[in-house]
Amino acid sequence: MKKVLWSRSMEFNNIKSKFPIFKQKIKGKPLIYLDSANSSQKPKIVIDEISRFYETEFSNVGRSVHTLAVKATNKFEETRDIVKSYINAKYREEIIFTKGATEAINLVANTYGDKFIEAGDEILVTELEHHSNYVPWHYLRKKKGAIIRFASVNEVGEIDIDEFKKHITEKTKMIAFTHISNVTGTIMPIKKIIDLAKSKKIPVLIDGTQGAPHSVLNVQDLDCDFYAISCHKMYGPNGLGILYAKKKWVDELPPYQGGGGMISEVKKDEISYADSPTKFEAGTMQTAEVVAFAKSIKFIQDLGIKNIEKHENQILEYGLEKLRKDNSVNIIGNPKNRASIMSFTIKGIHPHDIATILDDDGVAIRAGHHCCQILHDKLGIPASARASIGVYNSKEDIDVLCESINKCKKVFEI
Ligand SMILES: Cc1ncc(COP(=O)(O)O)c(C=O)c1O
């Protein structure tokens, strides 16, 4: 038992060596990457797989019958099976590749919206949502005369379930909310909300962009209708996302975009469509990215998602404790269940100045509204600084972050 614990911690100790990006210096300093909620860095096995695929197996998928095309198609579809089993989906048709979580949510808002939303119907979201889980519903509101209701976030950055319930009416046709907030790190009580929605027969979409890199996923157990994933935050290639959509929906929903690949038969006056997932994957897909994403899942599985959670939580706790000791730092939110994200402000210093000064020390954080203007408006601030944790971070990274914040305060004489 002791040996297992030791070897796990060793894996995390040496983990930066698995990411080529950490070989370089930023402004002469080692890179301290605390921006994984924005996009994670890529391990060598993922980068190598992209090269290997382009060098030896590349072809477009699902079209030609030549050797390379068949090989590439098989590899592409293999990733679908790997994702299916990783998130414990029941059918491979439920796994749709998209260009990101944004496109996954737009796909649902468009197709479900076109077929099932009428004027006066309500979509329930929360004040924690990323713009990607608000703007697509706003388009639908404009197009169909639907109404968007917002469940409030309280002072600690949580959604109160009783307050949430008050927004559910007989007109509610979709509940769409984030798994983990990309500002406060709040882990939402997703199972509770899904059960509540199920009891009222309302479909649920989970924006799992921040959830998937940090949590065990079991969509059958969750029983959500849709779960959106961003592969580039899961140590995977850019330009790739996944929509999990329950079989019932992939069968019922119309196609999203029209083009090559998604049809069954095209005549001058009539078109029939392929079945899912092809129905939702119009045009040339991201072949190398999909193939390489299988290696991202392998990377996560080799470390173990529960070990990742534990490792990141230790660093998060350490970081929160250190930042809390600094009276000039105001940490946004204090949710009971929090993952990997520490957003903060320092009175008298604009978040962009914080990020710029930190960058001089090789510390990469994000500054801005993090695509959550509704939440920042509620907090009464235009922007915040955000340090977010990934598998490659360590307590030493947090020490450098805090030293750099001190330097920042000296520059601004705080
Ligand atoms: C909570 C949340 N939802 C959605 C998105 C958009 O994801 P993608 O970049 O895959 O479109 C992000 C990206 O930052 C996010 O943090």
PDBQT file of the ligand as one rigid body, heavy atoms in Angstrom, charges set to zero:
ROOT
HETATM    1  C1  LIG A 501     -17.075  26.601 -18.203  1.00  0.00    +0.000 C 
HETATM    2  C2  LIG A 501     -16.689  26.699 -19.648  1.00  0.00    +0.000 A 
HETATM    3  N1  LIG A 501     -17.598  26.421 -20.597  1.00  0.00    +0.000 NA
HETATM    4  C3  LIG A 501     -17.301  26.467 -21.906  1.00  0.00    +0.000 A 
HETATM    5  C4  LIG A 501     -16.039  26.827 -22.341  1.00  0.00    +0.000 A 
HETATM    6  C5  LIG A 501     -15.735  26.830 -23.805  1.00  0.00    +0.000 C 
HETATM    7  O1  LIG A 501     -15.014  25.669 -24.155  1.00  0.00    +0.000 OA
HETATM    8  P1  LIG A 501     -14.334  25.468 -25.582  1.00  0.00    +0.000 P 
HETATM    9  O2  LIG A 501     -13.083  26.277 -25.557  1.00  0.00    +0.000 OA
HETATM   10  O3  LIG A 501     -14.039  24.006 -25.691  1.00  0.00    +0.000 OA
HETATM   11  O4  LIG A 501     -15.292  25.903 -26.606  1.00  0.00    +0.000 OA
HETATM   12  C6  LIG A 501     -15.054  27.142 -21.394  1.00  0.00    +0.000 A 
HETATM   13  C7  LIG A 501     -13.718  27.570 -21.820  1.00  0.00    +0.000 C 
HETATM   14  O5  LIG A 501     -13.014  28.274 -21.133  1.00  0.00    +0.000 OA
HETATM   15  C8  LIG A 501     -15.381  27.064 -20.005  1.00  0.00    +0.000 A 
HETATM   16  O6  LIG A 501     -14.487  27.332 -19.053  1.00  0.00    +0.000 OA
ENDROOT
TORSDOF 0
